[in-house]
Amino acid sequence: MAPTLGKEPPVSESAHPRLQDILEAFERLAERVAVSSSSRLDPFVSSSLRRACEALRRFIPGLELPPDPDAARFLVRAAYASLEDGDAREALARSLRGLSFAPHHPGLFFAAASACFEFGSVEDAIRLLRHTLWIHPGHDAARRDLEALSTYLRERWNTGGEFTAEQEAALHEGEDLGPELSFDFGDHDGHGHSDVDDYDDEDRAA
């Protein structure tokens, strides 16, 4: 059954959504992405991803077991397979569905970032890559992509290229977060799909 578009909030309306609210939001977003026929990323999905990332930072990775780590592992592999097949929509839907089973899985956030990049949504890719590194600072593929995209955007900035308001915000977002999360990111290459098993210790991550 298709979700009712635009009718339900991406996460709980409370100031501090529960973890279960976030899991349910990821599940709804996965359904919304899967049924969409647009070639662009739905702005509702972008807004919801931003809110979900912000909300998840209240929950420390590793404190609790995720609801279904086996399902998450299956879906991260399925998401990478979709990326290899050039199906960004299916990759994003599978990543979001996986996050409803393991909301701190860095591989799922990395796959979602790669899918957003293929959609041309650079700001969402940046945000998701930063969140990947917040969970797992040693995720080399995420760091390489973040550094590459940072260079690409800064070169555009220095040569007078045009930016959307979101892209300009993404360029400067996180500059005061310290070396682990400062803005540095990537272009079309080097998604690092071979890193699907880069962080299998997230079984303890909620």
Buried (B, 14 or more C-beta within 10 A) or exposed (E): EEBEEEEEEBBBEEEEBBBEBBBBBBBBBBBBBBEBEEEEBBEBBBEBBBBBBEBBEEBEBBEEEBBBBEBBBBBBBBBBBBBEEEBBBBBBBBBBBBBBBBBBBBBBBBBBBBBBBBBEBBBBBBBBBBBBBBBBEEBEBBBBBBBBBBBBBBEBBEEEEEBEEBBBEBBEBBEEEEEEBBBBBBBEEEBBBEBBEBBEEBBEBB
